[in-house]
Amino acid sequence: MRGVEYRGLSRIEGPVVITERRGDLGFGEVVAVYDREEGRRLGRVVDMSEAWIAIQIFGSNTGLSADDSRVEFLGKPMELRVGPGLLGRIFNGLGEPVDGYGDIISSTCLDVNGLPINPYARTYPRDFIQTGISASDGMNTLIRGQKLPIFSGSGLPHNKLAAQIVRQAKILSSDESFVVVFCAMGVKYDVARFFLDDFERSGVLANVVVFLSLADAPSLERLVAPRCALTAAEYLAYERNMHVLVVMTDMTNYCEALREVSSIRGEVPSRKGYPGYLYSDLAALYERAGKIEGSTGSITQIPILTMPNDDISHPIPDLSGYITEGQIVLDRELTQRGVYPPVAGLPSLSRLMKDGIGPGMTREDHKDVSSQLFAAYSKVKSVRNLASIIGEEELSENDKHYLKFGEIFEQEFLTQGETENRSIDQTLDLGWKILGRLPKEDLLRINKKFIEKYMDPVTGAGFMDRH
């Protein structure tokens, strides 16, 4: 049955073709469809019944006809060829080389759908990743093996932030550098060019594997691109014992393609027209990050998704937040005030932060400084809301202190240059300097011994002002 061709299709519905079921087939198997001119298109089985199968075509259906087309069942899942030659290469969303150098030399092919990981084999992520960005390192720490998405909006600098993290990320407890797997889904050419140019300028291109499914590529290719990228990441992490950083942009385009295919297949829609299995589909991608016993490698994920209308309750960011271990949320108001990176202080969080900071990992005062900065900035938001109602001149002196603190926090702690790489010590010292602007009796979340050690008892200034 495998490798045998059959002539004729029952019907063609956009990128999905229906034909009779012949023999024993598996869900997700690869199928080749030929038109009358012998043009070959790959597809995969996406649905089946006792009598019929539905095949999703990766590409256009132009030239296909029900009578003259032929179908060949290849009897295998979609696979990606992997090997030591992956690094420095550029592939399309189907894992085919597009950089002019041909296939990599290797006989190893892996199923792009991945293999289920025994939860018992996973090891808990604990190693602190220094990104050089104070808003992340100080308050939303990234941990090796974590999945920490960037929630952004149209026109916000999420691409610049992701590129900066790729350039600067390093593990303090290890001398090994990251290799990067970059996956672009449905993005414009200028976005892809921005990342490629940035990788080249910073000298990391030789340690990057790129998968590009651009906006002019078939939308169905977007569903395969992240699976190919994660398969390459799994090979590098668990077979080659490398630290892998996976950046996927834009997950919203991926979900739109999923909704399109679901609609073509006539499935009952769920919230905002997305299929009811959107959660499990996203989880199948996000859960391929982590650390596994027996391998010193790891996969750390930074998915980027643009929230439609900046709505964090939209199904895509909403479900992503349930699956991932936190999120970095970019704020449009901060961008309009000239703050880069415009990381929103309160909606952002890292659920694994508590296990990757402290003595022996970052610094003993990290947890207290972060907690106090969150608490103080939360009060800033309340005071600003009050000032918008009664006017700034009617505020108490203490409230005015917090207004000033908020401005300094945004302009000195959050704001930094695109090429500015701050160490964790610089970030924490800067936090102490800014907290020195508050009355000492308000520093309720910091252990007194840290106040005595890191803050001048006379001026209240932080460590940076004294040294």
C-alpha angles and dihedrals in degrees: 000000000000115000092015118126125224125196125226138030127230095220143334121228109180109289092350122083125191123213139161118282112246122186129325112338133171130221110259096020118149119252130188117216119196126198126210091274091055091253108159125219126180121223140161136228108259102167139010144178132185091278108023142041129201117218122199111215119216098219141011124332091216110135096020118124130180094237105039103038123101130210126208120191107213096192098225139087121253108284139194122214108231135184144127089294093069095094116092094018131123121214135177122243092278093054095256116140114252099172095084097250100104129228119336114255105253139109093211116106123177131199107254090216089068129217125279112260117223104240089219089061093058119099121213114259111243111144114109116233114208109213095176089236114116096208089058104033096042102040111008104034120197115223127201108261093022127127107221115168127202111231107204142155135233111290096014119126098254092130092054090049093049091048091050091051090050091051097045108030116119137156112242093206094054138049092213118107126222124261112213132222109195121192123185119191121191094338126146120259093250091059091051090046091051092057095043092049091047092050090050096047093048092048096239097109092099088060096048132092111200128201113186124190100169128198092263093053120095108284091230089064087070090069092058100039098076091045091054090047093050091047089055089047092051091051093050093044104041102026100033096030095231131149104245127196112197118199115188122185132210111010089172089065089050091053092047089055089049090053091049093053091045091053092049090052090053096240121164107262125231129195112357091349096299117135119264090243094060090110095052092043092054090044090055087061102038095046091062088081123090147070125291131203114255094031127084090201127093143188119226116187130209107179115185119211129175112220111227107243088356087283110156090188091061111121095252099055091031094058093037089056091056093052102039129065098250135312142245108228120201117214123217093204091057090050090053089053091054098254116149124218090026095205111168107232102213107036091047120087144153113215093197095049094098091060097049103048136067135059113358092014108053117333135313095247096048098099094046095046092049093048093049093048090052092048094047094046090049089057089048089060091051093048092049090053090050092048090053088059106039100020130255094266091062094058123108120253090253091053090050088054088057093048089055090045090054092054093048092045092054097042099042109023103033097032118078138141125272090246097037111117112192122192118228089252091055090048094050093044089052089051090054091049091054094043087055086073090068127078108269091232089063093060092092096145096058125084111246092233089061091050089053092047102043105027129065107244092214106041098024088226121146129251094272093060091054096048 
